Amino acid sequence: MTSNWPPVAESEVPDYLVIGHVTKDLTPDGGYVIGGTVSFSSLTAQRLGKRAAVLTRCERLPDLREFLESQGVALHRVAAEETTTFENVYLDGARTQRIGPVAPPIPADAVPAAWRDAAVVHLGPVSQEVPAEIADSFPASTTIGVTPQGWLREWDESGRVHNGAPWRNAEAVLARVDALIFSAEDVGGDEHLVERYCSMAKLAVVTDHRNGCTTWYGGARRHFPAFDVAEVDPTGAGDVFATAFLLRYGETQDPAEAAHYANCAASFVVEGRGIAVLPTPEQVAERLQTGKLRGAT
């Protein structure tokens, strides 16, 4: 995957800005891979032909700059002594996720001046690190979306992660953002919480893996089926869906068109592994025309 242009400078306006912690995701061999919503989402936006930028907080990671900037993604790093780190531990067939260390929150005033005019902003916390008031850095014309997984995650003293935690700043966030994108799994499968958060949002999208997604908008719900493809690895599909949805919604202000487009973009990711399967605009356009939806006859 290669970029058509160098990363935007901090004096230039990106098309798509994603904010949150980059992470170290530990591997069984004692190493790590770079993760976090900011990583996959920014690379998706770049692959879809947009100029992407990342605002994060972590230690100095030479491989992070290379990882993003080699693909044309701009990076603004707020300095920290540590990087938020996740480890998946498997015991008797069950997965336990642990976190630690955790980088400090991103300051609300950390957005570079020119980046405050980004067309689309994606708040993508993974560890309670994005302050609600950072949304006030952007004008009303900016489309702001949020994937709240990091606000719905808590951990105990041992670092064991529990999903479905109370979303303490939900009211402040949802009063300002244009779109909420999440899954029932993010709230521990609690359908009452799904309905509560959707009713608070101007526009909500609830994703459901291979079943597609449901939009909540204007007092009505509408389901959009996923594309029928052979699934190899679903890793990253949620981030790709959110990015594609926000980009398309920012362009059209049409939730239905954005949902269908996002389902299509996400379908490419489950067909393989890693960033090599991120789709181009041409690939998405062709599948929109020729692809088959699940359940279609």
N, C-alpha and C positions, 0 to 999 in steps of 0.2 A: 504494500500500500504506500503510495507516494503522494506528496502534496503538489498542487499546482502553483503554490505561492509560498513565500516565507511567512513565518508567524507575524501577526499584527504587532506593532510596537505599542508601548503603553500610551503613546500619543495618538494612536489610531483607534477607530471604533470597530469592535468586532461585531459579527452578525449574531453570535451566540456566546454567552458567558455562563459558565457553570461554576458554582461556589460550594466548597466543601473540603473535607480532609481527603487528601490522597492517602492511601494506606499501604502498609507492608502486609501482604498476605503470605504467611509462613508456609513453606513447602516441607514435605517429609524428609528431604535431604538436608535440612538445616538452613536452606536459603530462603528467599522470598521472591514474590512477583509483585509488581506494582498494581494496586487495585484502587477501589473507591469509585463511587458514582462519577466523580469528576473525570476519571481516566477514560472509562468506556464511553461516556456521553460526549466528551469533547472530541474524541476520535471519530465517533459516529457523525457528529455535525460536520467535521472536516471532510469526511468521506462523502457526505451528501452535498458537498459543494459549497459549504459555508465557511466563513472565517471564524474559527473558534478560539476561545481564551479560557484559562483556568485561574481562579483565585483560590489559593489553598494556604495551609499552614503546616509546616513540617520541618525537619532537619534538612540540612543541605544534602541532596541526593543527586550526584552527577548523572546517574542513570535515569532519573526522572526527567531532567531537562532534555536529555537525548531522546528518551521515550516519546515525549510529547513534541518537542520542537523539530525532530526529524520528520514528523508528519505534518508540520505546519501549524501546530497548536501553540499559541502564546501562553506563557506562564508568569504569573506574579505570585511569588512565595513570600508569605510573612514568616519571619525567622522563628524557629522553635528549637529546643534542645533534643526533642524526640519526635518520632513519627507514629501516628496511630497504627497499631499493629493487631492483626487478627490471626487466630489459629483455630483450625477445625480439628477437633479431637473425636475419634471414633471409638466407642466402647460398646461391645455386644451388639453391633449393628446400628447403634444410635449415634447421631452426631451432636456433639456439644461444641458450641462456639465460645472461644475465650478472647478477651480483649486486654491489651496492655503491652506497652505503655500507651497513653492517650495524649495526643498533642493538645495544647490549650485551644480555646475557642478562637475563631477568626474575628478580629475587631470589626465593629459595625462601620467604621470609617476607613476601612482598608481598600475599598474599591478605587482603582486608579481613575483619575478625573475623566479621561476620554472614554473609558469603559462604561461609564454611567449612562452613556447614550446607546448602549447595545440594544439591538432590536428585540432580542429574546434573552431572558435571564432565567436560569434554572438553579433553584436552591436545592442542593443535593446533600444534606447532612448524612453522616454515617455514625456519628458519636456525640450528638447533642451540641455540635460545634458552631452552628450557624445562628446568630442572633436574629430574632424576628425583625428588629428595626433596620437590618441591612436592606430590606426591601424599600425603605424610604430614601435610599440613595438614587433611585431611578424615577424618571418622569412617568406620568400617567400613560404616555404613549408606548412605553415598554411593555411587552407581554412577559409576565412573570409566572413561572410555573414552579411547583414544588413536588418533590418525591420525599415524603416525610419519614422514611424508614428510620433514619437516625434519631428522630425525635420520639420514636415509638420503641426505642431500645434502651434497656437499662442493664446494669451488671452489678454483681455482688463483689465482696472484698477479694474473692479469688479470681475475679475477672470473668466469671461465667456469665454469658450474655442471655438475657431473657427478652423476647419480643412481646409486643402487645402492652408496653408500659403506657401509663397515662400521658397523653400529649398535652403538656402543661401550657404551651404557648399557642395552641391551636386557634383560639379566637383571634389573637393578634395577627397570626400569619394569614389566616384565611380571609380576614377582612381586607387584606392588601393585595393578595396574589390573584391572578386570573384563572389559574387552573391547578387542580389537585389531582395527582396521579398516584394510586397506591393499589394494594391487593388486600384481600381479606386476611391473608397470612400475616401481613404487617401488623394487624391488630389482634393477632392470636385467634383468628377465625370468628371473632365476635361480630355477628351480623348487626347487632344493635349499634355498635360503634361505627360500623361501615355506614349505616343510615345516618347516624348523628353527624359524622364528619362531612358526608356528602350533602346533607341539608344545610350545613354551614357555608359551603363553598359556592362561589359563583358558577363554577363548572367543575364537575368531578368525573374522573374516569377510573373505574375499578377493573383492574386486569385479572384474567383468570386463565393464565397459561395457554394451553392448547385449545381452550374454549373461546378465546378472543377477549372481548372487553365489553363493558357496559358504560355508557355515558349517562350522567345525571345533569340535566340542564333545563332551565325554564320550567321546573316542576314535573318534568317527564323523564322517563328512563328509556334508553334504546340500546339493544344488544347488537354487536357487530362480530360476526364469526371470524375465527382465525383462518389463515390460508392453510390449505391441506398440503403439508410437506413432510418428508421423512425426518424425524427428530433424531439428532445425534447428541447434542449437548445444549441444554437451555441456558447455560451460563451467559449472563450479559443481556439476555433478551429483554428484561425489564427496563434496563437503562436505554437500550436502543429504542424500544417502544416510546418511552417518555420523551427522548430527544426528538424523534421523528414527529411525534404528536405536537410538541411545542413549536417546532419549526413550521409545520404546516398550519397549525392554528394561528400562529403569528402572522402568516401570510394571508390567510383566507377568513379568519374569524368564524369558521364553519366547523363545529365539533364533529359532525358526521364525516365530513371529508377528511378531517385530521385523524379520526379514529381508524378509518379504513386504510389510510396511508400508513399509519403507525403499525397496524397489524401486518401490513405487507412488508415494511422494512424489517420488523422483528423476525419475520419468517425466514429470512436469509441466515440469521445468526444461529438458529437452532439446527441448521443443516451441517454445521461444522464446529470448529473450535478456534478461539483466538480472534485477533483483529483482522486476520486475512479474509474472513467471511463477511465483514461489514460491507453493506451494499453501496453501489453508486446510484446516482439519480436515474441513470439509464436503465439499470437493472430493476429498480423499483417501478419505473414507468412501464416496462415491458410486462412485469408480473401483474401489475394492476389491470392490464389489458387481457392477459392470457391465463392468469393463475386461477386455480380452483379453490373455492372456499369449503371449509369443513361442513359436512352436512348437505352440501349442494348435490343435486342429482343431474 
